Amino acid sequence: MNNVFYYNTSFDAELAGNYTDRIKRLSAEMSVYALVSAASNDTVICDAVPDDSYLKHLRNLGFAAQLQSGSASDLMGQAWGWSKHSLERLESVGCACDHPPLETVKKVNSRVFSIGIASSLGIPYAGESAHDISSLREIIKRLPYPILIKPLHGSSGMGHFVLDNPESVDDTCVKLLAANPSGVSAEPLLDRVDDFAANFLIDRDGSVTDCSFHQCVTDNRGIFRGIKIREGDDCINIWRERIMKSVHASASALHDSGFFGHAGIDLFTFRTPDGIDIHPLCEINARRTMGEVARACRRTMGGKCGLLRQIPSARCGSHSELMRTLGGYSYDKSRSEGISIISPETLRYEGSTMRPALVMIYAAAGSERSLDEMEDAIENATIRKRLK
């Protein structure tokens, strides 16, 4: 049975009860990236519809999935994250959907769940959760500043807040809890060095398969900016044993809770007075992740390593302007090396044409040195545009 993919990247906001028009619009544009991840015999539902020129551009790069049209009663639905909304969207075209219970999905995607696992493993800085002003105030009293406060349901660093000092703590707590009705977590803001992720598949019997790793491009609060992907598992090198312990503990807890399907964990290294240490379980994401898009880009576009980079469109100008600036690094399919934009320039959304808020760029490289050069070229091209 072939698949119908639907990327509802608003999934975490839906769980948090924060499904705003802005988030809905951003998720609509992100739904097109299922066209990059899906196989040639799969189809894709998009909330914002790309034009034929974009589909032709993807085909020229080697991606072959098609937009879903008509009934899909003989196909299996595959969601980014399982929610009432994603089920309704897939079932509206007649898909069959095999998924864990939605109450389980909400439970295991809460930071309360990941904090519990991290604490059981004895991981320092696991954080604490709060659902009201008094409990958040008590947690803050116990933590050193600066303090990182996060929504209990959330992803990609969205909604993170850094509390630098005790001033206006009460006002801040009121605002954060009002914006995040499902609650927040608080932890020390560590001096991050590198961010990583492990992605895996949990079968119904609890076995873990398809485990892969990548390095994330983030800021110091963990806000997602992109993904670096390499041959093998070199990115986790000396930390492998501690990371795998977190992978298996997370997978076991997810399975025991009734979850199966795609999942991942986020982790990062940080500076200490004695050197570099690792926080081997920062978050659990019981859903698909952008790592899936990065790996699909590498499979299709080639190269020993690659970079998936997300840039605000305001920093990029038009796609043609950006590619002219990057001219010497344009993707060469014959060499499986270079930079290409994998975003549509415009989309049809709710009856009008919109420009996506984010531009997604992929760089395929034959070596780490070449990848570093292309990463610098992307940064220089978009920084110059921003400063004009």
Helices and strands as residue ranges (DSSP letters): E 3-6, H 11-16, H 21-30, G 31-33, H 34-37, E 43-45, H 52-61, E 66-67, E 76-79, H 84-91, H 102-108, H 111-120, E 128-130, H 133-142, E 147-151, E 161-163, H 169-179, E 184-188, E 192-202, E 208-218, E 224-229, G 234-239, H 240-256, E 261-272, E 275-285, H 290-301, E 305-312, G 313-315, H 319-325, G 327-329, E 338-341, E 347-349, E 352-354, E 358-365, H 368-387
